[in-house]
Amino acid sequence: MSQPQIEMTKDLTIPKLFLQQCKKYGKNTDVAVRSSATAEDLPDASFAGQQETYLNIRGEYDLLEACKNCFASLFTNRAISYREDKGFDHFKVHLSIGVQKMVRSDMASAGVMFSIDTESGFRDAVFITGSYGLGENVVQGAVNPDEYYVFKPTLKKGFKPILLRSAGDKKIKMIYTEEGNKTTKNVPVPDADRKKLVLNDKEIITLAKWGVIIEDHYSKKAGHDKPMDMEWAKDGKTGKLFIVQARPETVQSQKSGNVLRNYELMEKGKIDMFRVASVLCLCLLMVPVTGLAGDSLDDILEGIRKNYGELPGLTVSYKREVITKTMAMLGDQVKGDLATGKMYFRPPNFLKLEQETPEQEFVISNEETLWWYIPHQKRAYKYSAREFGKELRLLSEIFRGLIQVKERFQVSMREPNELGENQIELVPNPPWQNIDRIILAVTKDYDIRMVGIHYQLGATTLFTLNDVTEKKVFEKDFFTFTVPEGVLLVEDKM
């Protein structure tokens, strides 16, 4: 594809430097365009992921366009909203762009490394995550990656103290593409590779040593301990490891376990006991109460059965959000993968999801086959529903009214959520692979408002359900799928 001509009316430093890189690495070499803002990763704010990154950029014209888009990402809705919340001046935030030669991790693996445990704040551990392909899927939480822990004190003494190796499911990987205007795409990972670790022990130790060196360097410059958040990549052509980014960790490192805060009243005054009593009564009225008549576990399950168990079919609007362990730790600072659409269900196990945003997608599942159709990619995937459809079968169980719930799950009540809704916890019995537990939020009318699927590696998928409507009749082929002409079919052979 020919590149549009650039008018050389100025000293265009970026194209000139790019051409120098091309002389070193070859014509139209692949580069990554990364952004770094001055307000990024301040001690009281986490700007991780606020600005854009562009991968596999080739040619002077596309490079300049990617640079412009990086600058423009300083003023996305999300970035503006965050600065408003934190009180940052929009026009005192400056942004620089780094252009790096791509590491061919699309042919190997990549991930994230912290010189602190992101769960507990334990500072004597290096925590490494990794998955196949470009690292953007790990950063964005699109995959459940492998996890590794290394103990820093004995690492510094020359030992190889790997505390944990845990394989993630790594369902997809991001690779290069030349399809349309896209530079990357996601493809399924073969099952045999998903069961393997992406790093061997030597590579784990090498990355951990680098993490300690980087933390020591920035701690010395700062004059105090400074845990770091780093991104790594492995080149599939050379087998070499690279650190491609490092910045301060801004969540657990800002907490202190050695601080006890005392609060002292600066003024004294008379107490209006009537007002105090009124406030206490109001507070008591606002506290959700469990265990009262009509709110027992059996009553709630019976209410769900009556609402859902007799329906011949239904439609429901949904919002789905995927939150990784790191996103959950960052709280409201980082939002997960969001999608909205409609679900259609017919007993016993026919389910269809029509995703409307951010891109149109379709998932159709019955007892045997699960189809995943992505129109804008002109791809369709065919899987065994028994292997890949557990989340959808779970939704089917719910829409059938949880009629066999106590035979398949350990069921218990949890504390009400912030809306005062009862919550039920379902723990698969016998255990399911990957899924740890399911939490249902149930309204006072026994409608299921939210389904939270919690995975063993710390990620969560949340389905918020609205506008549940009974549907008596579906068209004959509503829950079947025929691959459209011109669409590539990728079929899992399991």
PyMOL commands that set and color helices and strands:
alter all, ss='L'
color gray80, all
select helices_A, chain A and resi 13-25+60-75+77-86+90-92+105-107+136-139+152-155+191-194+201-222+252-254+273-286+297-308+325-333+375-377+385-388+390-399+405-408
alter helices_A, ss='H'
color red, helices_A
select strands_A, chain A and resi 31-37+54-57+95-101+109-114+125-132+146-151+162-166+172-176+184-188+228-234+241-248+314-323+337-346+350-357+361-365+369-374+379-384+409-414+422-428+435-442+448-455+460-470+488-491
alter strands_A, ss='S'
color yellow, strands_A
deselect
rebuild
show_as cartoon
